[in-house]
Amino acid sequence: MSGTLFIISAPSGAGKTSLVNALLASCDHLQVSISHTTRPIRPGEENGVNYHFTDKPTFEAMRNRTEFIEHAEVFGNYYGTSQKWVADTLALDKDVILEIDWQGAQQIRKVMPKAIGIFILPPSKKTLHERLQDRGQDTDLVIAQRLAEAKGEMSHYAEYDFVVINDQFDEALLDLRSIIRANQLKLPLIGKKRLSLIEELLS
């Protein structure tokens, strides 16, 4: 028995990171994978906490050694997930969340078809634009690029098992918790955790 791998994807500005952070704060059995990236560190971020920030030659060397379970280029920057970390954490019976885009999700499904995919959508294009502006992290040019890419990203929603609309934050968070909780109640998982109770009931 091992943990479950959850893939969570969304276009930039949909609120994925905020939802995942809130989810982690209330679920102690969850671990989030910290991706490697070549993009510049943003104000308020910490190396090893938000991402493992690295340069392109180092990233490319790791990729050539097949150290990533998935990797992708997004807006000119590389992102990748450590294959060893994911395998080791799942083996400890911990559930793992990967915050990755649809390209990475496709790669993951080829090697881990039982991974559960969740796609987060904004309630409207207008709201998505406003959220990107309110972050204050990107230039107008970058925001325009992200909006242009968002339609293509969102077109892959049907490849996922669940879709969460992030209109009201608390409701979207409840939806995420419900998905995680429902998975824990699947027969193989609950059978292990409640084995002594089941044995007593059937004795």
FENPEFEN-V784470 format. One line per field, one symbol per residue. ss: DSSP state (h for helix, s for strand, l for the rest). phi: phi as a letter, one per 20 degrees, with the letter a starting at -180 (. if undefined). psi: psi as a letter, one per 30 degrees, with the letter a starting at -180 (. if undefined). A space follows every 10 residues. Layout:
ss->???
phi->???
psi->???
This chain:
ss->llllssssss lllllhhhhh hhhhhhllls sslllsslll llllllslll sssllhhhhh hhhhlllsss ssssllssss sshhhhhhhh hlllsssssl lhhhhhhhhh hllllsssss ssllhhhhhh hhhhhllllh hhhhhhhhhh hhhhllhhhl lsssssllhh hhhhhhhhhh hhhhllhhhh hhhlhhhhhh hhl
phi->.bfdedddca fgnfngffff fffffdcfee cdfefebdff fegnecfnde beebefgfff ffffeledfb bbdclndecb dfffffffff femdedddec efffffffff dcfefedcdd dffaffffff fffffmdcfg fffffffffg fffffegfed eccdeeeegf ffffffffff ffffefgfff fffdgfffff fef
psi->kllkkkkkll lkffgeeeee eeeeffjffk kkkjlklglk klkflkkfee ljklleeeee eeefghfkfl llkkhglkkl kkeeeeeeee fggkkkkjjl lfeeeeeefe fiffkkkkkk klfleeeeee eeefegflle eeeeeeeefe eeeffgeffl elkkjidkee eeeeeeeeee eeefgkeeef eefgeeeeee ef.
